[in-house]
Amino acid sequence: MVIATNVSHKGRGANTDKGILIKEFPISGANSLLSPLKGDIKSYLSFLQNGAFDVIIMNAWQNWATDIVLLNTDTIPGKKYLYSHCISTNVFMRPQPFRSIIRYLCWRPYWWKLRSFINKLDGIIFLASDGDDSRFDDMKIARKTGADIHIIPNSLSKEAIDVLVKPSPGISSRNQLISVGSYQWQKGFDFVLRAYAKSTAKNKIPLKFFGQEHSEFSEKLKNLADHLQIDRNYIHFQVGVSGRDLLDEYRNSHLFISGSHTECQPLVLLDANATGTPFIARKTGCISKMAGGVAVQSIKEAAQQIDTLLSDQLKWSELHHAGRSAASNNYHPQNTITSLLKLITHST
């Protein structure tokens, strides 16, 4: 197996123990007016054309590694599959209408070519069988064109697998609410704050946010919390917590709340499933089809669901077990590996 990726400053190399060779290329951008392809494209194309690969799996739309293949499909031998992690050409962000219009227009040429790109593929892999918004627009085209479609979801992390095999804490030992993501407006932490402020949890059950690092937006969130009269003893903005430490925070949480403006199949919800933490998440991507939680469309609805799941232990328990079951049966890496191997074996 050979993995083609961008140049890393950490010195990635061949993993001979597992028979994996990592090839790095100094390329950036995508087939886009916003960030065009740049770098040693010729070397990457030569690598693809002369590598004698039986199967090439491209990981996601709208990146150089995929787009160079799509632009040169006829000159590259081997079966070609694209692992779609949803498409964002048609996403419109209401909080930034002007930027969204510019972005939308710049991605039109890519979107107009999507049907021809799909027709040149031997198959396309999706994370779920359906979605609720434009992130799954590529699936609509794939179905119309009669493409060979496969469903292989995201996988749990190694740390989540370790947690999954252990007994999950019950409702009585969970004494906080949690939200995880970067401190950027796209993740919708303001949505979470406003829902919390409208719920019965306000100033009774602590709400913890976890991000990689503080930003200008995290300062805005602190000001918003003060404006919403949330006691500072009940609101926490954490940074730098990851891996098992972060999963332990999930395990101590009554609910996971997500207000992200756009997602496909969020890994943070898979972590919630693994830890048996029911989620309340803004409806986007395939979230409404995911087990172990509730998809909402408004701050008011999110607040109502917080109240319901704080008071209805039976409903909480149903979501708790449904999430754990999904983590074991749908998102365990062994299932992903088996499905991918089956696809590759069938193709060769």
Buried (B, 14 or more C-beta within 10 A) or exposed (E): EEBBEBEEEEEBEEEEEEEEEBBBBEBBBBBBBEBEBEBEBEEBBEBBBEBEBEBBBBBBBBBBBBBBBBBBBEEBEBBBBBBBBBBBBBBBBEEBEEEBEEBBEBBEEBBEEBBEBBEEBBBBBBBBEEBBBBBBBBBEBBEEBEBEBBEBBBBBBEBBBBBBEEEBBEBEEBEBBBBBBBBBBBBBBBBBBBBBBBBEBBBEBBBBBBBEEBBEBBEBBBEBBEEBEBEEEBBEBBEEBEEEEBBBBBBBBBBBBBBBBBBBBBBBBBBBBBBBBBBBBBBBBBBBEBBBBBBBEEBEBBBBBBBBBBEEEEBBBEBBBBBBBBBBEBBBBEBBEEBBEEBBEEBE
